[in-house]
Amino acid sequence: MTLLRAFFDRHPTLAAWLVLALGMVALLLWAAQGKGLTTGQLAWLALSCVGLAGVCARIIACE
């Protein structure tokens, strides 16, 4: 637990990116259930979510 806390303290932007990306991808996968998307489409959407989470974390860090 202290190792995780130390990581969050040393790298707050990277930690925010990780947490936000995990949440966004989880929500994407939940919302996409039963919509008939292929694996490739889901992969690209998940990759886009991770990229968007990175941009959001960077914007938050700049403020």
mmCIF file as gemmi writes it, N, C-alpha and C atoms, coordinates in Angstrom:
data_model
loop_
_atom_site.group_PDB
_atom_site.id
_atom_site.type_symbol
_atom_site.label_atom_id
_atom_site.label_alt_id
_atom_site.label_comp_id
_atom_site.label_asym_id
_atom_site.label_entity_id
_atom_site.label_seq_id
_atom_site.pdbx_PDB_ins_code
_atom_site.Cartn_x
_atom_site.Cartn_y
_atom_site.Cartn_z
_atom_site.occupancy
_atom_site.B_iso_or_equiv
_atom_site.pdbx_formal_charge
_atom_site.auth_seq_id
_atom_site.auth_asym_id
_atom_site.pdbx_PDB_model_num
ATOM 1 N N . MET Axp A 1 ? 0.823 -1.198 0 1 0 ? 1 A 1
ATOM 2 C CA . MET Axp A 1 ? 0 0 0 1 0 ? 1 A 1
ATOM 3 C C . MET Axp A 1 ? 0.866 1.26 0 1 0 ? 1 A 1
ATOM 4 N N . THR Axp A 2 ? 1.95 1.235 0.754 1 0 ? 2 A 1
ATOM 5 C CA . THR Axp A 2 ? 2.816 2.413 0.799 1 0 ? 2 A 1
ATOM 6 C C . THR Axp A 2 ? 3.532 2.62 -0.524 1 0 ? 2 A 1
ATOM 7 N N . LEU Axp A 3 ? 3.794 1.52 -1.256 1 0 ? 3 A 1
ATOM 8 C CA . LEU Axp A 3 ? 4.429 1.646 -2.561 1 0 ? 3 A 1
ATOM 9 C C . LEU Axp A 3 ? 3.496 2.361 -3.533 1 0 ? 3 A 1
ATOM 10 N N . LEU Axp A 4 ? 2.23 2.021 -3.496 1 0 ? 4 A 1
ATOM 11 C CA . LEU Axp A 4 ? 1.247 2.678 -4.356 1 0 ? 4 A 1
ATOM 12 C C . LEU Axp A 4 ? 1.105 4.144 -3.984 1 0 ? 4 A 1
ATOM 13 N N . ARG Axp A 5 ? 1.079 4.432 -2.698 1 0 ? 5 A 1
ATOM 14 C CA . ARG Axp A 5 ? 0.981 5.816 -2.224 1 0 ? 5 A 1
ATOM 15 C C . ARG Axp A 5 ? 2.204 6.627 -2.653 1 0 ? 5 A 1
ATOM 16 N N . ALA Axp A 6 ? 3.378 6.013 -2.567 1 0 ? 6 A 1
ATOM 17 C CA . ALA Axp A 6 ? 4.603 6.689 -2.976 1 0 ? 6 A 1
ATOM 18 C C . ALA Axp A 6 ? 4.581 6.987 -4.474 1 0 ? 6 A 1
ATOM 19 N N . PHE Axp A 7 ? 4.07 6.042 -5.273 1 0 ? 7 A 1
ATOM 20 C CA . PHE Axp A 7 ? 3.972 6.279 -6.71 1 0 ? 7 A 1
ATOM 21 C C . PHE Axp A 7 ? 3.048 7.448 -7.008 1 0 ? 7 A 1
ATOM 22 N N . PHE Axp A 8 ? 1.895 7.496 -6.338 1 0 ? 8 A 1
ATOM 23 C CA . PHE Axp A 8 ? 0.954 8.592 -6.55 1 0 ? 8 A 1
ATOM 24 C C . PHE Axp A 8 ? 1.549 9.926 -6.129 1 0 ? 8 A 1
ATOM 25 N N . ASP Axp A 9 ? 2.353 9.932 -5.074 1 0 ? 9 A 1
ATOM 26 C CA . ASP Axp A 9 ? 2.976 11.174 -4.615 1 0 ? 9 A 1
ATOM 27 C C . ASP Axp A 9 ? 4.08 11.644 -5.568 1 0 ? 9 A 1
ATOM 28 N N . ARG Axp A 10 ? 4.836 10.695 -6.138 1 0 ? 10 A 1
ATOM 29 C CA . ARG Axp A 10 ? 5.937 11.06 -7.035 1 0 ? 10 A 1
ATOM 30 C C . ARG Axp A 10 ? 5.458 11.409 -8.443 1 0 ? 10 A 1
ATOM 31 N N . HIS Axp A 11 ? 4.394 10.781 -8.908 1 0 ? 11 A 1
ATOM 32 C CA . HIS Axp A 11 ? 3.925 10.963 -10.287 1 0 ? 11 A 1
ATOM 33 C C . HIS Axp A 11 ? 2.42 11.242 -10.3 1 0 ? 11 A 1
ATOM 34 N N . PRO Axp A 12 ? 1.992 12.417 -9.872 1 0 ? 12 A 1
ATOM 35 C CA . PRO Axp A 12 ? 0.54 12.659 -9.782 1 0 ? 12 A 1
ATOM 36 C C . PRO Axp A 12 ? -0.16 12.698 -11.144 1 0 ? 12 A 1
ATOM 37 N N . THR Axp A 13 ? 0.49 13.217 -12.17 1 0 ? 13 A 1
ATOM 38 C CA . THR Axp A 13 ? -0.145 13.287 -13.482 1 0 ? 13 A 1
ATOM 39 C C . THR Axp A 13 ? -0.288 11.896 -14.086 1 0 ? 13 A 1
ATOM 40 N N . LEU Axp A 14 ? 0.748 11.091 -13.968 1 0 ? 14 A 1
ATOM 41 C CA . LEU Axp A 14 ? 0.692 9.727 -14.483 1 0 ? 14 A 1
ATOM 42 C C . LEU Axp A 14 ? -0.343 8.897 -13.718 1 0 ? 14 A 1
ATOM 43 N N . ALA Axp A 15 ? -0.422 9.11 -12.425 1 0 ? 15 A 1
ATOM 44 C CA . ALA Axp A 15 ? -1.411 8.399 -11.617 1 0 ? 15 A 1
ATOM 45 C C . ALA Axp A 15 ? -2.83 8.812 -12.013 1 0 ? 15 A 1
ATOM 46 N N . ALA Axp A 16 ? -3.031 10.106 -12.242 1 0 ? 16 A 1
ATOM 47 C CA . ALA Axp A 16 ? -4.355 10.578 -12.672 1 0 ? 16 A 1
ATOM 48 C C . ALA Axp A 16 ? -4.713 9.988 -14.031 1 0 ? 16 A 1
ATOM 49 N N . TRP Axp A 17 ? -3.729 9.919 -14.926 1 0 ? 17 A 1
ATOM 50 C CA . TRP Axp A 17 ? -3.954 9.332 -16.239 1 0 ? 17 A 1
ATOM 51 C C . TRP Axp A 17 ? -4.364 7.868 -16.107 1 0 ? 17 A 1
ATOM 52 N N . LEU Axp A 18 ? -3.666 7.137 -15.277 1 0 ? 18 A 1
ATOM 53 C CA . LEU Axp A 18 ? -3.951 5.722 -15.09 1 0 ? 18 A 1
ATOM 54 C C . LEU Axp A 18 ? -5.354 5.493 -14.531 1 0 ? 18 A 1
ATOM 55 N N . VAL Axp A 19 ? -5.705 6.221 -13.489 1 0 ? 19 A 1
ATOM 56 C CA . VAL Axp A 19 ? -7.015 6.05 -12.855 1 0 ? 19 A 1
ATOM 57 C C . VAL Axp A 19 ? -8.134 6.469 -13.805 1 0 ? 19 A 1
ATOM 58 N N . LEU Axp A 20 ? -7.944 7.599 -14.481 1 0 ? 20 A 1
ATOM 59 C CA . LEU Axp A 20 ? -8.967 8.083 -15.406 1 0 ? 20 A 1
ATOM 60 C C . LEU Axp A 20 ? -9.12 7.131 -16.589 1 0 ? 20 A 1
ATOM 61 N N . ALA Axp A 21 ? -8.017 6.625 -17.115 1 0 ? 21 A 1
ATOM 62 C CA . ALA Axp A 21 ? -8.084 5.71 -18.249 1 0 ? 21 A 1
ATOM 63 C C . ALA Axp A 21 ? -8.781 4.407 -17.869 1 0 ? 21 A 1
ATOM 64 N N . LEU Axp A 22 ? -8.468 3.871 -16.703 1 0 ? 22 A 1
ATOM 65 C CA . LEU Axp A 22 ? -9.135 2.641 -16.266 1 0 ? 22 A 1
ATOM 66 C C . LEU Axp A 22 ? -10.639 2.841 -16.127 1 0 ? 22 A 1
ATOM 67 N N . GLY Axp A 23 ? -11.032 3.957 -15.556 1 0 ? 23 A 1
ATOM 68 C CA . GLY Axp A 23 ? -12.455 4.245 -15.403 1 0 ? 23 A 1
ATOM 69 C C . GLY Axp A 23 ? -13.155 4.438 -16.734 1 0 ? 23 A 1
ATOM 70 N N . MET Axp A 24 ? -12.503 5.15 -17.644 1 0 ? 24 A 1
ATOM 71 C CA . MET Axp A 24 ? -13.117 5.401 -18.945 1 0 ? 24 A 1
ATOM 72 C C . MET Axp A 24 ? -13.253 4.128 -19.767 1 0 ? 24 A 1
ATOM 73 N N . VAL Axp A 25 ? -12.237 3.28 -19.741 1 0 ? 25 A 1
ATOM 74 C CA . VAL Axp A 25 ? -12.3 2.033 -20.5 1 0 ? 25 A 1
ATOM 75 C C . VAL Axp A 25 ? -13.341 1.096 -19.887 1 0 ? 25 A 1
ATOM 76 N N . ALA Axp A 26 ? -13.412 1.04 -18.574 1 0 ? 26 A 1
ATOM 77 C CA . ALA Axp A 26 ? -14.424 0.204 -17.928 1 0 ? 26 A 1
ATOM 78 C C . ALA Axp A 26 ? -15.83 0.667 -18.306 1 0 ? 26 A 1
ATOM 79 N N . LEU Axp A 27 ? -16.05 1.961 -18.295 1 0 ? 27 A 1
ATOM 80 C CA . LEU Axp A 27 ? -17.353 2.502 -18.674 1 0 ? 27 A 1
ATOM 81 C C . LEU Axp A 27 ? -17.654 2.245 -20.147 1 0 ? 27 A 1
ATOM 82 N N . LEU Axp A 28 ? -16.641 2.368 -20.99 1 0 ? 28 A 1
ATOM 83 C CA . LEU Axp A 28 ? -16.81 2.083 -22.415 1 0 ? 28 A 1
ATOM 84 C C . LEU Axp A 28 ? -17.221 0.632 -22.633 1 0 ? 28 A 1
ATOM 85 N N . LEU Axp A 29 ? -16.526 -0.294 -21.985 1 0 ? 29 A 1
ATOM 86 C CA . LEU Axp A 29 ? -16.838 -1.708 -22.168 1 0 ? 29 A 1
ATOM 87 C C . LEU Axp A 29 ? -18.225 -2.046 -21.638 1 0 ? 29 A 1
ATOM 88 N N . TRP Axp A 30 ? -18.617 -1.414 -20.551 1 0 ? 30 A 1
ATOM 89 C CA . TRP Axp A 30 ? -19.957 -1.638 -20.015 1 0 ? 30 A 1
ATOM 90 C C . TRP Axp A 30 ? -21.025 -1.099 -20.976 1 0 ? 30 A 1
ATOM 91 N N . ALA Axp A 31 ? -20.786 0.095 -21.512 1 0 ? 31 A 1
ATOM 92 C CA . ALA Axp A 31 ? -21.772 0.711 -22.397 1 0 ? 31 A 1
ATOM 93 C C . ALA Axp A 31 ? -21.839 0.03 -23.759 1 0 ? 31 A 1
ATOM 94 N N . ALA Axp A 32 ? -20.763 -0.613 -24.18 1 0 ? 32 A 1
ATOM 95 C CA . ALA Axp A 32 ? -20.712 -1.219 -25.509 1 0 ? 32 A 1
ATOM 96 C C . ALA Axp A 32 ? -21.24 -2.65 -25.535 1 0 ? 32 A 1
ATOM 97 N N . GLN Axp A 33 ? -21.625 -3.176 -24.395 1 0 ? 33 A 1
ATOM 98 C CA . GLN Axp A 33 ? -22.129 -4.547 -24.369 1 0 ? 33 A 1
ATOM 99 C C . GLN Axp A 33 ? -23.378 -4.678 -25.227 1 0 ? 33 A 1
ATOM 100 N N . GLY Axp A 34 ? -23.373 -5.679 -26.085 1 0 ? 34 A 1
ATOM 101 C CA . GLY Axp A 34 ? -24.549 -5.973 -26.893 1 0 ? 34 A 1
ATOM 102 C C . GLY Axp A 34 ? -24.781 -5.015 -28.045 1 0 ? 34 A 1
ATOM 103 N N . LYS Axp A 35 ? -23.818 -4.203 -28.383 1 0 ? 35 A 1
ATOM 104 C CA . LYS Axp A 35 ? -23.992 -3.248 -29.476 1 0 ? 35 A 1
ATOM 105 C C . LYS Axp A 35 ? -23.469 -3.772 -30.807 1 0 ? 35 A 1
ATOM 106 N N . GLY Axp A 36 ? -22.875 -4.958 -30.799 1 0 ? 36 A 1
ATOM 107 C CA . GLY Axp A 36 ? -22.414 -5.557 -32.044 1 0 ? 36 A 1
ATOM 108 C C . GLY Axp A 36 ? -21.085 -5.013 -32.54 1 0 ? 36 A 1
ATOM 109 N N . LEU Axp A 37 ? -20.276 -4.444 -31.672 1 0 ? 37 A 1
ATOM 110 C CA . LEU Axp A 37 ? -18.972 -3.941 -32.089 1 0 ? 37 A 1
ATOM 111 C C . LEU Axp A 37 ? -17.983 -5.092 -32.181 1 0 ? 37 A 1
ATOM 112 N N . THR Axp A 38 ? -17.1 -5.011 -33.159 1 0 ? 38 A 1
ATOM 113 C CA . THR Axp A 38 ? -16.075 -6.04 -33.295 1 0 ? 38 A 1
ATOM 114 C C . THR Axp A 38 ? -14.954 -5.78 -32.29 1 0 ? 38 A 1
ATOM 115 N N . THR Axp A 39 ? -14.086 -6.763 -32.15 1 0 ? 39 A 1
ATOM 116 C CA . THR Axp A 39 ? -12.959 -6.627 -31.221 1 0 ? 39 A 1
ATOM 117 C C . THR Axp A 39 ? -12.049 -5.486 -31.65 1 0 ? 39 A 1
ATOM 118 N N . GLY Axp A 40 ? -11.818 -5.344 -32.935 1 0 ? 40 A 1
ATOM 119 C CA . GLY Axp A 40 ? -10.981 -4.256 -33.439 1 0 ? 40 A 1
ATOM 120 C C . GLY Axp A 40 ? -11.571 -2.885 -33.14 1 0 ? 40 A 1
ATOM 121 N N . GLN Axp A 41 ? -12.866 -2.774 -33.295 1 0 ? 41 A 1
ATOM 122 C CA . GLN Axp A 41 ? -13.531 -1.502 -32.991 1 0 ? 41 A 1
ATOM 123 C C . GLN Axp A 41 ? -13.435 -1.173 -31.509 1 0 ? 41 A 1
ATOM 124 N N . LEU Axp A 42 ? -13.65 -2.174 -30.668 1 0 ? 42 A 1
ATOM 125 C CA . LEU Axp A 42 ? -13.526 -1.955 -29.228 1 0 ? 42 A 1
ATOM 126 C C . LEU Axp A 42 ? -12.097 -1.574 -28.847 1 0 ? 42 A 1
ATOM 127 N N . ALA Axp A 43 ? -11.131 -2.212 -29.482 1 0 ? 43 A 1
ATOM 128 C CA . ALA Axp A 43 ? -9.732 -1.902 -29.183 1 0 ? 43 A 1
ATOM 129 C C . ALA Axp A 43 ? -9.405 -0.448 -29.553 1 0 ? 43 A 1
ATOM 130 N N . TRP Axp A 44 ? -9.852 -0.009 -30.706 1 0 ? 44 A 1
ATOM 131 C CA . TRP Axp A 44 ? -9.591 1.38 -31.113 1 0 ? 44 A 1
ATOM 132 C C . TRP Axp A 44 ? -10.312 2.376 -30.206 1 0 ? 44 A 1
ATOM 133 N N . LEU Axp A 45 ? -11.528 2.052 -29.809 1 0 ? 45 A 1
ATOM 134 C CA . LEU Axp A 45 ? -12.25 2.926 -28.887 1 0 ? 45 A 1
ATOM 135 C C . LEU Axp A 45 ? -11.556 2.984 -27.529 1 0 ? 45 A 1
ATOM 136 N N . ALA Axp A 46 ? -11.078 1.844 -27.054 1 0 ? 46 A 1
ATOM 137 C CA . ALA Axp A 46 ? -10.361 1.816 -25.776 1 0 ? 46 A 1
ATOM 138 C C . ALA Axp A 46 ? -9.061 2.603 -25.879 1 0 ? 46 A 1
ATOM 139 N N . LEU Axp A 47 ? -8.34 2.46 -26.983 1 0 ? 47 A 1
ATOM 140 C CA . LEU Axp A 47 ? -7.109 3.223 -27.191 1 0 ? 47 A 1
ATOM 141 C C . LEU Axp A 47 ? -7.4 4.723 -27.246 1 0 ? 47 A 1
ATOM 142 N N . SER Axp A 48 ? -8.494 5.087 -27.87 1 0 ? 48 A 1
ATOM 143 C CA . SER Axp A 48 ? -8.897 6.496 -27.915 1 0 ? 48 A 1
ATOM 144 C C . SER Axp A 48 ? -9.235 7.012 -26.515 1 0 ? 48 A 1
ATOM 145 N N . CYS Axp A 49 ? -9.875 6.187 -25.709 1 0 ? 49 A 1
ATOM 146 C CA . CYS Axp A 49 ? -10.186 6.58 -24.332 1 0 ? 49 A 1
ATOM 147 C C . CYS Axp A 49 ? -8.918 6.803 -23.517 1 0 ? 49 A 1
ATOM 148 N N . VAL Axp A 50 ? -7.941 5.942 -23.703 1 0 ? 50 A 1
ATOM 149 C CA . VAL Axp A 50 ? -6.674 6.093 -22.98 1 0 ? 50 A 1
ATOM 150 C C . VAL Axp A 50 ? -5.977 7.38 -23.412 1 0 ? 50 A 1
ATOM 151 N N . GLY Axp A 51 ? -5.978 7.668 -24.7 1 0 ? 51 A 1
ATOM 152 C CA . GLY Axp A 51 ? -5.384 8.915 -25.188 1 0 ? 51 A 1
ATOM 153 C C . GLY Axp A 51 ? -6.106 10.139 -24.668 1 0 ? 51 A 1
ATOM 154 N N . LEU Axp A 52 ? -7.418 10.088 -24.678 1 0 ? 52 A 1
ATOM 155 C CA . LEU Axp A 52 ? -8.201 11.208 -24.164 1 0 ? 52 A 1
ATOM 156 C C . LEU Axp A 52 ? -7.972 11.404 -22.672 1 0 ? 52 A 1
ATOM 157 N N . ALA Axp A 53 ? -7.842 10.317 -21.94 1 0 ? 53 A 1
ATOM 158 C CA . ALA Axp A 53 ? -7.552 10.415 -20.506 1 0 ? 53 A 1
ATOM 159 C C . ALA Axp A 53 ? -6.194 11.079 -20.282 1 0 ? 53 A 1
ATOM 160 N N . GLY Axp A 54 ? -5.221 10.778 -21.136 1 0 ? 54 A 1
ATOM 161 C CA . GLY Axp A 54 ? -3.913 11.415 -21.033 1 0 ? 54 A 1
ATOM 162 C C . GLY Axp A 54 ? -3.979 12.907 -21.277 1 0 ? 54 A 1
ATOM 163 N N . VAL Axp A 55 ? -4.747 13.303 -22.269 1 0 ? 55 A 1
ATOM 164 C CA . VAL Axp A 55 ? -4.911 14.732 -22.549 1 0 ? 55 A 1
ATOM 165 C C . VAL Axp A 55 ? -5.606 15.427 -21.383 1 0 ? 55 A 1
ATOM 166 N N . CYS Axp A 56 ? -6.633 14.801 -20.839 1 0 ? 56 A 1
ATOM 167 C CA . CYS Axp A 56 ? -7.345 15.381 -19.701 1 0 ? 56 A 1
ATOM 168 C C . CYS Axp A 56 ? -6.44 15.516 -18.48 1 0 ? 56 A 1
ATOM 169 N N . ALA Axp A 57 ? -5.638 14.489 -18.213 1 0 ? 57 A 1
ATOM 170 C CA . ALA Axp A 57 ? -4.717 14.54 -17.078 1 0 ? 57 A 1
ATOM 171 C C . ALA Axp A 57 ? -3.682 15.642 -17.273 1 0 ? 57 A 1
ATOM 172 N N . ARG Axp A 58 ? -3.225 15.815 -18.493 1 0 ? 58 A 1
ATOM 173 C CA . ARG Axp A 58 ? -2.251 16.868 -18.785 1 0 ? 58 A 1
ATOM 174 C C . ARG Axp A 58 ? -2.869 18.254 -18.609 1 0 ? 58 A 1
ATOM 175 N N . ILE Axp A 59 ? -4.094 18.432 -19.046 1 0 ? 59 A 1
ATOM 176 C CA . ILE Axp A 59 ? -4.783 19.726 -18.876 1 0 ? 59 A 1
ATOM 177 C C . ILE Axp A 59 ? -4.976 20.025 -17.39 1 0 ? 59 A 1
ATOM 178 N N . ILE Axp A 60 ? -5.373 19.016 -16.636 1 0 ? 60 A 1
ATOM 179 C CA . ILE Axp A 60 ? -5.552 19.215 -15.191 1 0 ? 60 A 1
ATOM 180 C C . ILE Axp A 60 ? -4.235 19.586 -14.534 1 0 ? 60 A 1
ATOM 181 N N . ALA Axp A 61 ? -3.135 18.958 -14.96 1 0 ? 61 A 1
ATOM 182 C CA . ALA Axp A 61 ? -1.822 19.221 -14.369 1 0 ? 61 A 1
ATOM 183 C C . ALA Axp A 61 ? -1.329 20.634 -14.707 1 0 ? 61 A 1
ATOM 184 N N . CYS Axp A 62 ? -1.736 21.168 -15.837 1 0 ? 62 A 1
ATOM 185 C CA . CYS Axp A 62 ? -1.271 22.497 -16.25 1 0 ? 62 A 1
ATOM 186 C C . CYS Axp A 62 ? -1.95 23.62 -15.475 1 0 ? 62 A 1
ATOM 187 N N . GLU Axp A 63 ? -3.077 23.342 -14.882 1 0 ? 63 A 1
ATOM 188 C CA . GLU Axp A 63 ? -3.801 24.403 -14.183 1 0 ? 63 A 1
ATOM 189 C C . GLU Axp A 63 ? -3.24 24.677 -12.832 1 0 ? 63 A 1
